[in-house]
Amino acid sequence: MISANRMLYLSFSLIMISGVWLTGFETVHWLLYVPIIFSSFAGISGFCVNLWFWKKLGFIDEASCAK
């Protein structure tokens, strides 16, 4: 079963790649592909590189929504 976080990353990357496609792949700057690649990797593997990076820099991992 896929978790909600993984689906969040996959849907974000799908929306971003749709925007790139609508704009034109040759028009978009290469830096816009970085969040698409990272979020796709996080959605497929379950490992978020961005979260790992910020935790290594000393930021606290908090839940974004209280239950």
ABEGO torsion letter per residue (X at the ends): XBBAAAAAAAAAAAAAAAAAAAAEAAABBAAAAAAAAAAAAAAAAGBBAAAAAAAAAGBBBBBABBX
